[in-house]
Amino acid sequence: MRLSNRLRMVAGMVPCCNAVADVGCDHAYLSVWLLREGTARYAYACDVRKGPLAKAAETIRFFHMQERAETVLCDGLAGLRPGDAQVIVMAGMGGELTTRILTDGEEVATAADTLILQPQSDWELVRKRVYAMGYAIADEQCVYEDGKYYLCLRAERKGTKEPAYSGAEFSYGRILPDRGDMTYLAWLTEECDKKTAMLLRLAEADTPAAAERAESAAEELRELVGVIRRFGV
């Protein structure tokens, strides 16, 4: 079995556990990988859609993991009980959806020791939600695959509240800039180019609405440039 670089990154951040919940499991490749590697003893492959969940069941049967995994048809964490899984994984969905699932299923989410989250957008929302739930962000990683950048975080319940985040740290994290991760710097640079181009378009529009948006966009750009400067460039 082979995983994409994106899913390998996610799998590599999952600690050894008795049970993992793979929320939005799609074909359950990640679930089966974690079982075969011995990272998890049991897996809940969860999805809100019947089609992907049927594919997940096929994958589980193909690799003879029926006694170590089960499929759960549910919206987010609604099909799990607090304590079912020590590790909860959510990879490949939008940041707003990730945040909504954590909020709606907070009783289940906060019973887990570790959250592995790889949203495709709205990282600020996800970091704020994780922080509000009392988790500490222990690691963040970034990979580039097929023309896209993917970020993943591991949040752990440590019993002590993490030092307060600044606005820029909620948006861009503190671990990857501190580490000087060059893949992450490439993503930040690409985002900087996009924001610069947007500012130029807003300036050309020359309307009150564009001027108002340009003001906030300029502040976002200043924040991003400050993060990039932490890399010494």
C-alpha positions as a Markdown table, in Angstrom:
| # | Residue | x | y | z |
|---|---|---|---|---|
| 1 | Met | 0.0 | 0.0 | 0.0 |
| 2 | Arg | 1.3 | 3.5 | -0.9 |
| 3 | Leu | 0.2 | 6.8 | 0.5 |
| 4 | Ser | 0.5 | 10.2 | -1.1 |
| 5 | Asn | 3.1 | 12.5 | 0.4 |
| 6 | Arg | 0.3 | 14.5 | 2.0 |
| 7 | Leu | -1.2 | 11.5 | 3.8 |
| 8 | Arg | 2.3 | 10.2 | 4.7 |
| 9 | Met | 2.9 | 13.5 | 6.5 |
| 10 | Val | -0.4 | 13.0 | 8.3 |
| 11 | Ala | 0.3 | 9.4 | 9.2 |
| 12 | Gly | 3.8 | 10.3 | 10.5 |
| 13 | Met | 2.3 | 12.7 | 13.0 |
| 14 | Val | 0.0 | 10.2 | 14.6 |
| 15 | Pro | 1.3 | 8.8 | 17.9 |
| 16 | Cys | 0.9 | 5.2 | 18.9 |
| 17 | Cys | -2.6 | 4.6 | 20.4 |
| 18 | Asn | -5.2 | 2.0 | 21.1 |
| 19 | Ala | -7.7 | 3.6 | 18.8 |
| 20 | Val | -7.7 | 6.3 | 16.1 |
| 21 | Ala | -10.7 | 8.0 | 14.5 |
| 22 | Asp | -10.2 | 9.0 | 10.9 |
| 23 | Val | -12.9 | 11.5 | 10.3 |
| 24 | Gly | -13.7 | 12.1 | 6.6 |
| 25 | Cys | -11.9 | 8.8 | 5.9 |
| 26 | Asp | -12.8 | 8.6 | 2.2 |
| 27 | His | -11.4 | 5.2 | 1.1 |
| 28 | Ala | -9.9 | 4.5 | 4.6 |
| 29 | Tyr | -6.3 | 4.2 | 3.2 |
| 30 | Leu | -5.0 | 6.2 | 6.1 |
| 31 | Ser | -6.9 | 4.1 | 8.6 |
| 32 | Val | -5.5 | 0.8 | 7.2 |
| 33 | Trp | -2.0 | 2.3 | 6.9 |
| 34 | Leu | -2.0 | 3.1 | 10.6 |
| 35 | Leu | -3.2 | -0.4 | 11.5 |
| 36 | Arg | -0.7 | -2.1 | 9.3 |
| 37 | Glu | 2.2 | 0.0 | 10.6 |
| 38 | Gly | 1.2 | -0.8 | 14.2 |
| 39 | Thr | 0.6 | 2.9 | 15.0 |
| 40 | Ala | -3.0 | 2.1 | 16.1 |
| 41 | Arg | -4.6 | -1.1 | 17.4 |
| 42 | Tyr | -8.0 | -0.1 | 16.2 |
| 43 | Ala | -9.5 | 2.4 | 13.8 |
| 44 | Tyr | -12.9 | 4.1 | 13.3 |
| 45 | Ala | -13.2 | 5.1 | 9.7 |
| 46 | Cys | -15.9 | 7.8 | 9.7 |
| 47 | Asp | -17.6 | 9.6 | 6.8 |
| 48 | Val | -20.8 | 11.4 | 6.2 |
| 49 | Arg | -21.3 | 9.9 | 2.7 |
| 50 | Lys | -22.4 | 6.4 | 2.0 |
| 51 | Gly | -20.4 | 6.0 | -1.2 |
| 52 | Pro | -16.9 | 6.6 | 0.2 |
| 53 | Leu | -17.8 | 4.6 | 3.3 |
| 54 | Ala | -18.7 | 1.6 | 1.2 |
| 55 | Lys | -15.2 | 2.0 | -0.5 |
| 56 | Ala | -13.7 | 2.3 | 3.0 |
| 57 | Ala | -15.3 | -1.0 | 3.9 |
| 58 | Glu | -13.9 | -2.6 | 0.7 |
| 59 | Thr | -10.4 | -1.4 | 1.6 |
| 60 | Ile | -10.7 | -2.8 | 5.1 |
| 61 | Arg | -11.8 | -6.2 | 3.8 |
| 62 | Phe | -9.1 | -6.3 | 1.1 |
| 63 | Phe | -6.4 | -5.9 | 3.8 |
| 64 | His | -8.2 | -8.3 | 6.2 |
| 65 | Met | -8.6 | -5.6 | 8.9 |
| 66 | Gln | -12.3 | -6.4 | 9.7 |
| 67 | Glu | -11.5 | -7.3 | 13.3 |
| 68 | Arg | -9.4 | -4.1 | 13.9 |
| 69 | Ala | -11.5 | -1.5 | 12.1 |
| 70 | Glu | -15.1 | -0.4 | 11.6 |
| 71 | Thr | -16.8 | 2.1 | 9.4 |
| 72 | Val | -19.1 | 4.7 | 11.0 |
| 73 | Leu | -21.6 | 6.6 | 9.0 |
| 74 | Cys | -21.9 | 10.0 | 10.7 |
| 75 | Asp | -21.5 | 13.7 | 10.4 |
| 76 | Gly | -18.2 | 14.6 | 12.0 |
| 77 | Leu | -17.8 | 13.1 | 15.4 |
| 78 | Ala | -21.5 | 12.4 | 16.0 |
| 79 | Gly | -21.1 | 8.6 | 15.7 |
| 80 | Leu | -18.4 | 8.3 | 18.3 |
| 81 | Arg | -18.6 | 8.4 | 22.1 |
| 82 | Pro | -16.1 | 10.3 | 24.4 |
| 83 | Gly | -13.1 | 8.1 | 24.9 |
| 84 | Asp | -13.6 | 5.8 | 21.9 |
| 85 | Ala | -10.5 | 7.2 | 20.2 |
| 86 | Gln | -7.3 | 8.6 | 21.8 |
| 87 | Val | -6.4 | 10.2 | 18.5 |
| 88 | Ile | -8.7 | 12.0 | 16.1 |
| 89 | Val | -7.6 | 12.7 | 12.6 |
| 90 | Met | -9.2 | 15.1 | 10.2 |
| 91 | Ala | -7.4 | 15.6 | 6.9 |
| 92 | Gly | -8.4 | 17.1 | 3.5 |
| 93 | Met | -11.5 | 19.1 | 4.4 |
| 94 | Gly | -11.9 | 22.9 | 4.7 |
| 95 | Gly | -10.9 | 24.8 | 7.8 |
| 96 | Glu | -14.5 | 26.0 | 8.4 |
| 97 | Leu | -15.8 | 22.5 | 8.3 |
| 98 | Thr | -12.9 | 21.2 | 10.5 |
| 99 | Thr | -13.8 | 24.0 | 13.0 |
| 100 | Arg | -17.5 | 23.2 | 12.9 |
| 101 | Ile | -16.9 | 19.5 | 13.6 |
| 102 | Leu | -14.6 | 20.3 | 16.5 |
| 103 | Thr | -17.2 | 22.6 | 17.9 |
| 104 | Asp | -20.3 | 20.4 | 17.4 |
| 105 | Gly | -18.4 | 17.3 | 18.6 |
| 106 | Glu | -16.5 | 19.0 | 21.4 |
| 107 | Glu | -17.4 | 16.4 | 24.1 |
| 108 | Val | -15.8 | 13.7 | 21.9 |
| 109 | Ala | -12.9 | 15.9 | 20.7 |
| 110 | Thr | -11.8 | 17.0 | 24.1 |
| 111 | Ala | -11.8 | 13.4 | 25.4 |
| 112 | Ala | -9.0 | 12.6 | 22.9 |
| 113 | Asp | -5.4 | 13.0 | 23.8 |
| 114 | Thr | -4.3 | 14.2 | 20.4 |
| 115 | Leu | -5.8 | 15.9 | 17.3 |
| 116 | Ile | -4.1 | 15.6 | 13.9 |
| 117 | Leu | -5.6 | 18.3 | 11.6 |
| 118 | Gln | -4.8 | 19.0 | 8.0 |
| 119 | Pro | -7.4 | 21.5 | 6.8 |
| 120 | Gln | -7.1 | 22.9 | 3.2 |
| 121 | Ser | -7.9 | 26.5 | 4.2 |
| 122 | Asp | -8.7 | 28.9 | 7.1 |
| 123 | Trp | -5.9 | 27.9 | 9.4 |
| 124 | Glu | -6.5 | 30.8 | 11.6 |
| 125 | Leu | -10.0 | 29.4 | 12.5 |
| 126 | Val | -8.6 | 26.0 | 13.2 |
| 127 | Arg | -5.7 | 27.2 | 15.4 |
| 128 | Lys | -8.1 | 29.4 | 17.4 |
| 129 | Arg | -10.6 | 26.5 | 17.9 |
| 130 | Val | -7.8 | 24.2 | 19.1 |
| 131 | Tyr | -6.4 | 26.8 | 21.4 |
| 132 | Ala | -9.9 | 27.5 | 22.9 |
| 133 | Met | -10.4 | 23.8 | 23.5 |
| 134 | Gly | -7.3 | 23.8 | 25.7 |
| 135 | Tyr | -4.9 | 22.0 | 23.4 |
| 136 | Ala | -1.3 | 22.9 | 22.8 |
| 137 | Ile | 0.0 | 22.8 | 19.2 |
| 138 | Ala | 3.0 | 20.4 | 19.5 |
| 139 | Asp | 4.1 | 20.2 | 15.9 |
| 140 | Glu | 3.3 | 21.5 | 12.4 |
| 141 | Gln | 4.6 | 20.2 | 9.1 |
| 142 | Cys | 4.3 | 21.2 | 5.5 |
| 143 | Val | 4.7 | 19.3 | 2.2 |
| 144 | Tyr | 4.4 | 20.3 | -1.5 |
| 145 | Glu | 2.7 | 17.8 | -3.8 |
| 146 | Asp | 1.1 | 18.1 | -7.2 |
| 147 | Gly | 1.3 | 21.9 | -7.3 |
| 148 | Lys | -0.2 | 22.4 | -3.9 |
| 149 | Tyr | 1.1 | 23.1 | -0.4 |
| 150 | Tyr | -0.3 | 21.0 | 2.5 |
| 151 | Leu | 0.0 | 21.9 | 6.2 |
| 152 | Cys | -0.7 | 19.6 | 9.1 |
| 153 | Leu | -0.7 | 20.2 | 12.9 |
| 154 | Arg | -0.6 | 17.9 | 15.9 |
| 155 | Ala | -2.4 | 19.3 | 19.0 |
| 156 | Glu | -2.0 | 17.6 | 22.4 |
| 157 | Arg | -3.8 | 17.9 | 25.7 |
| 158 | Lys | -1.1 | 18.8 | 28.1 |
| 159 | Gly | -3.0 | 20.1 | 31.2 |
| 160 | Thr | -1.4 | 23.5 | 31.0 |
| 161 | Lys | -2.6 | 26.3 | 28.7 |
| 162 | Glu | -0.3 | 27.2 | 25.8 |
| 163 | Pro | 1.3 | 30.7 | 25.9 |
| 164 | Ala | -1.0 | 33.2 | 24.1 |
| 165 | Tyr | -0.8 | 33.4 | 20.4 |
| 166 | Ser | -0.5 | 36.7 | 18.5 |
| 167 | Gly | -2.7 | 37.4 | 15.6 |
| 168 | Ala | 0.1 | 36.5 | 13.1 |
| 169 | Glu | 0.7 | 33.2 | 15.0 |
| 170 | Phe | -3.0 | 32.2 | 14.7 |
| 171 | Ser | -2.8 | 32.9 | 11.0 |
| 172 | Tyr | 0.6 | 31.4 | 10.2 |
| 173 | Gly | 1.7 | 29.4 | 13.3 |
| 174 | Arg | 4.8 | 29.7 | 15.3 |
| 175 | Ile | 6.5 | 26.3 | 14.9 |
| 176 | Leu | 7.3 | 26.3 | 11.2 |
| 177 | Pro | 8.7 | 29.9 | 11.2 |
| 178 | Asp | 10.8 | 29.1 | 14.3 |
| 179 | Arg | 12.1 | 26.0 | 12.6 |
| 180 | Gly | 12.9 | 27.8 | 9.4 |
| 181 | Asp | 11.0 | 25.3 | 7.3 |
| 182 | Met | 11.9 | 26.1 | 3.7 |
| 183 | Thr | 8.8 | 24.4 | 2.2 |
| 184 | Tyr | 6.7 | 26.6 | 4.4 |
| 185 | Leu | 8.7 | 29.6 | 3.4 |
| 186 | Ala | 7.9 | 28.8 | -0.2 |
| 187 | Trp | 4.2 | 28.8 | 0.6 |
| 188 | Leu | 4.4 | 32.0 | 2.6 |
| 189 | Thr | 6.2 | 33.6 | -0.4 |
| 190 | Glu | 3.5 | 32.5 | -2.8 |
| 191 | Glu | 0.8 | 33.9 | -0.4 |
| 192 | Cys | 2.7 | 37.2 | -0.3 |
| 193 | Asp | 2.8 | 37.4 | -4.1 |
| 194 | Lys | -1.0 | 36.7 | -4.2 |
| 195 | Lys | -1.7 | 39.4 | -1.6 |
| 196 | Thr | 0.5 | 41.9 | -3.4 |
| 197 | Ala | -1.3 | 41.2 | -6.7 |
| 198 | Met | -4.6 | 41.7 | -5.0 |
| 199 | Leu | -3.6 | 45.1 | -3.6 |
| 200 | Leu | -2.6 | 46.2 | -7.1 |
| 201 | Arg | -6.0 | 45.2 | -8.5 |
| 202 | Leu | -7.8 | 47.0 | -5.6 |
| 203 | Ala | -5.7 | 50.2 | -6.3 |
| 204 | Glu | -6.7 | 50.0 | -10.0 |
| 205 | Ala | -10.4 | 49.7 | -9.1 |
| 206 | Asp | -10.4 | 53.1 | -7.4 |
| 207 | Thr | -13.8 | 52.7 | -5.6 |
| 208 | Pro | -14.7 | 53.3 | -1.9 |
| 209 | Ala | -15.3 | 49.6 | -1.4 |
| 210 | Ala | -11.9 | 48.7 | -3.0 |
| 211 | Ala | -10.2 | 51.3 | -0.8 |
| 212 | Glu | -11.7 | 49.8 | 2.3 |
| 213 | Arg | -10.7 | 46.3 | 1.3 |
| 214 | Ala | -7.2 | 47.5 | 0.4 |
| 215 | Glu | -6.7 | 48.9 | 3.9 |
| 216 | Ser | -7.3 | 45.5 | 5.5 |
| 217 | Ala | -5.4 | 43.7 | 2.8 |
| 218 | Ala | -2.4 | 45.9 | 3.4 |
| 219 | Glu | -2.5 | 45.0 | 7.1 |
| 220 | Glu | -2.6 | 41.3 | 6.2 |
| 221 | Leu | 0.4 | 41.8 | 3.9 |
| 222 | Arg | 2.4 | 43.6 | 6.6 |
| 223 | Glu | 1.6 | 40.7 | 8.9 |
| 224 | Leu | 2.7 | 38.1 | 6.4 |
| 225 | Val | 5.9 | 40.0 | 5.5 |
| 226 | Gly | 6.7 | 40.1 | 9.3 |
| 227 | Val | 6.4 | 36.3 | 9.4 |
| 228 | Ile | 8.7 | 35.9 | 6.3 |
| 229 | Arg | 11.3 | 38.1 | 7.9 |
| 230 | Arg | 11.6 | 35.6 | 10.7 |
| 231 | Phe | 13.3 | 33.3 | 8.2 |
| 232 | Gly | 16.1 | 35.9 | 7.8 |
| 233 | Val | 15.2 | 36.8 | 4.2 |
